[in-house]
Amino acid sequence: MPPREDTNGAGGASSASPSEPAPPPPQQVKGKGKKKDEKKDDDLSEEDQALKEKLELYVVRAQDSDPGVQKLALESMRQEIRTATSSMTSVPKPLKFLRPHYGTLKSYFETMPDSDLKKYMADILSVLALTMSVEGERESLKYRMMGSEGDIGSWGHEYVRNLAGEIAQEFQRLQDDDVPMDKSLMELVQQIVSFHMKHNAEPEAVDLLMEVENLDLLVEHVDATNYKRTCLYLTSSSKYLPAPDDMLALKIAYEIYLKFGDLASALRIALLLDNKLQYVKQVYTATDDLLLKKQFSYIVARHGLSMDIDDEITADENDKEVLQEIVYNTKLSEGYLTLARDIEVMEPKSPEDIYKVTCLFF
Amino acid sequence: MQRRLAMVSGRSPLSRNKCRPAPAQPGRSSEEDQALKEKLELYVCARAGLRSRRPEVGAREHEKYMADILSGISLNNVRVEGERESLKYRMMGSEGDIGSWGHEYVRNLAGEIAQEFQRLQHNAEPEAVDLLMEFGDLASALRIALLLDNKLQYVKQVYTATDDLLLKKQFSYIVARHVHLIDGRGATSSSLDSARQNLAATFVNAFVNAGFGQDKLMTAPSDSSGGSSGNWLFKNKEHGKASAAASLGMILLWDSDSGLAQLDKYLHSNDTHVVAGALLGIGIVSCGVKNDCDPAFALISEYIGRDESIIRIGAILGLGIAYAGSQKDELQAQLSAILADSQTPLEVLVFTAISLGLVFIGSCNEEIAQSIIFVLMDRSEAELAEPIIRLLPVALGLLYLGKQESVEATAEVSKTFDEKIRKYCDVTLMSLAYAGTGNVLKVQKLLGICSEHLEKGETHQGPAVLGIALISMAEELGADMAVRSLERLLQYGEQNIRRAVPLALGMLCISNPKVNVMDTLSRLSHDADAEVSMAAIISLGLIGAGTNNARIAGMLRNLSSYYYKEAGHLFCVRIAQGLAHLGKGLLTLSPYHSDRFLLSPIALAGLVTVLHACLDMKSIILGKYHYMLYILVLAMQPRMLLTVDQDLKPLSVPVRVGQAVDVVGQAGKPKTITGFQTHSTPVLLAAGERAELATEKYVPLSPFLEGFVILKKNPEYHDED
């Protein structure tokens, strides 16, 4: 494909800038767009030309008075868009060829009576808005909300990402106007989160939920395969979040770890939370495995947390004593000396040995 | 000497006179050269014969003449290094114009004189001096004269050898410089300040043998009744003895049974410093190790009300270290009472506040905060000017360590303080409250403070610089950016900022000797400003703490000879050497653990307190509060992975240890370490390293392989055979 076309296509989303004469405002799409298309026709391969004509036909038919014809046209259009698998770097061809008709379809959509067909049309407009919508207009989201609410993933990854971005913007606007988020929007968020979580895109799910300040929803979407990555992202990003959000992210990670029984990891986070003793105890009581509790005690001891092993943690007096000893670091010296003997550095060193040392060990 | 000869042009007659090389390369000589050669050979015939005939030559003039020639020839002859024949014959020769033999001859002679001089030691100095004077090289003669025993006589001789006043002035400069040097050397060897050197050795010994339970100074088995421990103790003076006694606690670190038993005997000493040190030592031994019987509290608490300040300090600081982070109620009651007593000496007061801060780290305890604030408001202006007063805001800040906005109420009150301490307190409180949070806004604010131009000797920019490090150390990216910002401050900042920068760098890379920071500190360790260079030296120790890093060890060794006559610097170098070999390389000072995720507040508190003390190195660390260095014990931890079995007995298994890889946001199961090596546990882990089991036979109970990790048999594993 010639690079000229490529840039034209990719730049489409932001083509509203006045300095650029080429992309016409939606209303005039027909006249100007055609002129341009003609110029381009020569560059298109036969295959592309056929696709282009086919799509143009669908656009005309979609505005047909016969609902049957309309439906067929829309379905075909939808089919074309969905099957277009394209690389990440260029706009899929059906989308590109449909771009000049976005305005036409949009204005026709306004005249349509409420019906399944209208929803169908909204779906397609929502996808087209991916490349056409003017920055900040959030048209993709707008049409999505009017659409049939079908499987979001069927339109591809990029569509979902774009939608997520628009949701974040919308949420910001709602916040500024002090309007609560409505239920349908929340459902859409859920849909997107679940899509991302199923497709190895945990960070994007987490990001979206953080944007809409509803991180708790995450817990129900994680599963055994992705909870580790999700928590890793949560804990790592917590370092970069401002004050209350960082603790929230950690708390969610803590809950997820607890949910999947990764108690040692949960403990690690508990030690970072405010009110840590309460959370640490919760981790202890989540298991009956004494050995695991011993491991917890080693971690608590390393952190230097002063904690009394009480009846809640274990009722057995002997066990209590063993755990308390570990928390008290009673065996730290022994372990350290084990290491020293293993590395063979028990021999005492005098200050002179250090002053003169060239390479003391290893 | 050889190099000088190489400079001789190949065309000089002397070089042609070589007996051996000439026939070896006949083709190379031009005809002219050949002729010259033959002529000379005729003159000389057999040089050996000439030489042996010499004694028989009757006339003295002839003899001298011959000696001159021999002297000239021997310049070039294949000669045994160190024979100094040229000089020998010159001395026997006619003593004529030395220059007539050419430049190279004189140089050679001078070289031989130098050799001769070394040999002569002190018996033939007149000749050497005479010779140089003969050359008219009076300045060199003076130099040699200055080295001689009755130098005054020879120096005078040099002076009288010329009438040139200008030259005499130059001589006077040389003499003046030399006298200075002599004094300098003399000062070190006598004031060698053996007390300070021993004090340094005490710390080095304590740091290096920390936790091993044995050393060569304090615990070495006693051959006689006295025991060497007692001996070493009394090689220290006054408060030095306190640090020496306390060092026993460091050597026996974490082994409270044996430690308390060994320290107990010093409690009965008549020497208040020894008792104080023993009390501190008890605290150090018990650091991080607790016991239901609370032996440390039982042993120490009766001493906090004693009359002698030093004993009180030892007891109070000991309690602070032993019970750091414990929030022990009894301590609040007892220590707050000391704070409230207006009769309490200032230094006791400061250490009481520090201990309260340590015991109640991050507790946001209002009552304690109030009592420290009261001290800061109540004490006179003169007292507020004392150097250690800077530790009071630190104590206050420790109560809010990492607690972010909880500090605000207290910070508001601090705005009403005397202006001497107000800003210092404000900045310190903020930097401690946000320590380890990575809060960029606060870092920006602190950077803003550092860009101010101070008018009247305010000191709050030091803690601001430290604050940048404390806050941004939270994650790698921020830490790297902070390092860069600090480099800027070094270039543009004022002196009080530059003094804190090395310490801030030390904090950012603690026990993590990054090469770029190492280089910066190495450069600063030679800075003209003593406080800057001392801080840089200490920081070299901090970044290399417990790593045995060979490069840092080399730098410190060089610094020890560079600063051999600067007692203060040398002390810092020694401390840094001790730190670099902390626990013989088995310990770390890093407050971060568990894959650099968790920040131990106790460790951080220890580091912060010591760093603030280092902001005024001269008055605190080099003064009588050197034992504050022991507060570092709060951050000391073995940098190990020790795997244990279900009975908590050590279990050796193969593990892969490699550089940690950041896998955040990566799909699938990416490798978490790179460039790994396989070892058997127990194994040391360096900064930025991660370990993973290299066997399927066991399952670790903690996903993060650090410190003590319990292994369970893998039920799904079946031995191959």
HADDOCK unambig.tbl for C-alpha pairs under 7 A between the chains (distance, minus, plus):
assign (segid A and resid 200 and name CA) (segid B and resid 667 and name CA) 5.93 0.50 0.50
assign (segid A and resid 203 and name CA) (segid B and resid 665 and name CA) 6.10 0.50 0.50
assign (segid A and resid 232 and name CA) (segid B and resid 664 and name CA) 6.23 0.50 0.50
assign (segid A and resid 233 and name CA) (segid B and resid 664 and name CA) 5.72 0.50 0.50
assign (segid A and resid 233 and name CA) (segid B and resid 665 and name CA) 6.18 0.50 0.50
assign (segid A and resid 239 and name CA) (segid B and resid 438 and name CA) 6.94 0.50 0.50
assign (segid A and resid 264 and name CA) (segid B and resid 702 and name CA) 5.62 0.50 0.50
assign (segid A and resid 272 and name CA) (segid B and resid 598 and name CA) 6.89 0.50 0.50
assign (segid A and resid 291 and name CA) (segid B and resid 646 and name CA) 6.86 0.50 0.50
assign (segid A and resid 292 and name CA) (segid B and resid 701 and name CA) 6.33 0.50 0.50
assign (segid A and resid 295 and name CA) (segid B and resid 701 and name CA) 6.50 0.50 0.50
assign (segid A and resid 295 and name CA) (segid B and resid 702 and name CA) 6.90 0.50 0.50
assign (segid A and resid 295 and name CA) (segid B and resid 709 and name CA) 6.57 0.50 0.50
assign (segid A and resid 295 and name CA) (segid B and resid 710 and name CA) 6.13 0.50 0.50
assign (segid A and resid 298 and name CA) (segid B and resid 708 and name CA) 6.23 0.50 0.50
assign (segid A and resid 303 and name CA) (segid B and resid 600 and name CA) 5.22 0.50 0.50
assign (segid A and resid 304 and name CA) (segid B and resid 288 and name CA) 6.62 0.50 0.50
assign (segid A and resid 304 and name CA) (segid B and resid 600 and name CA) 6.61 0.50 0.50
assign (segid A and resid 304 and name CA) (segid B and resid 602 and name CA) 6.78 0.50 0.50
assign (segid A and resid 306 and name CA) (segid B and resid 325 and name CA) 6.88 0.50 0.50
assign (segid A and resid 306 and name CA) (segid B and resid 326 and name CA) 5.55 0.50 0.50
assign (segid A and resid 328 and name CA) (segid B and resid 289 and name CA) 5.30 0.50 0.50
assign (segid A and resid 328 and name CA) (segid B and resid 290 and name CA) 4.71 0.50 0.50
assign (segid A and resid 328 and name CA) (segid B and resid 291 and name CA) 6.60 0.50 0.50
assign (segid A and resid 329 and name CA) (segid B and resid 288 and name CA) 6.68 0.50 0.50
assign (segid A and resid 329 and name CA) (segid B and resid 289 and name CA) 5.01 0.50 0.50
assign (segid A and resid 329 and name CA) (segid B and resid 290 and name CA) 6.84 0.50 0.50
assign (segid A and resid 330 and name CA) (segid B and resid 289 and name CA) 5.96 0.50 0.50
assign (segid A and resid 332 and name CA) (segid B and resid 254 and name CA) 6.66 0.50 0.50
assign (segid A and resid 333 and name CA) (segid B and resid 211 and name CA) 6.96 0.50 0.50
assign (segid A and resid 333 and name CA) (segid B and resid 254 and name CA) 5.24 0.50 0.50
assign (segid A and resid 333 and name CA) (segid B and resid 255 and name CA) 5.73 0.50 0.50
assign (segid A and resid 336 and name CA) (segid B and resid 638 and name CA) 6.57 0.50 0.50
assign (segid A and resid 337 and name CA) (segid B and resid 212 and name CA) 6.76 0.50 0.50
assign (segid A and resid 339 and name CA) (segid B and resid 682 and name CA) 5.71 0.50 0.50
assign (segid A and resid 346 and name CA) (segid B and resid 212 and name CA) 6.86 0.50 0.50
assign (segid A and resid 348 and name CA) (segid B and resid 209 and name CA) 6.45 0.50 0.50
assign (segid A and resid 348 and name CA) (segid B and resid 214 and name CA) 6.15 0.50 0.50
assign (segid A and resid 348 and name CA) (segid B and resid 215 and name CA) 4.67 0.50 0.50
assign (segid A and resid 348 and name CA) (segid B and resid 216 and name CA) 6.24 0.50 0.50
assign (segid A and resid 349 and name CA) (segid B and resid 209 and name CA) 6.72 0.50 0.50
assign (segid A and resid 349 and name CA) (segid B and resid 215 and name CA) 6.43 0.50 0.50
assign (segid A and resid 349 and name CA) (segid B and resid 216 and name CA) 6.76 0.50 0.50
assign (segid A and resid 350 and name CA) (segid B and resid 205 and name CA) 6.12 0.50 0.50
assign (segid A and resid 350 and name CA) (segid B and resid 216 and name CA) 5.74 0.50 0.50
assign (segid A and resid 351 and name CA) (segid B and resid 201 and name CA) 5.57 0.50 0.50
assign (segid A and resid 351 and name CA) (segid B and resid 204 and name CA) 5.76 0.50 0.50
assign (segid A and resid 351 and name CA) (segid B and resid 205 and name CA) 5.45 0.50 0.50
assign (segid A and resid 354 and name CA) (segid B and resid 577 and name CA) 6.95 0.50 0.50
assign (segid A and resid 355 and name CA) (segid B and resid 557 and name CA) 6.78 0.50 0.50
assign (segid A and resid 359 and name CA) (segid B and resid 550 and name CA) 6.43 0.50 0.50
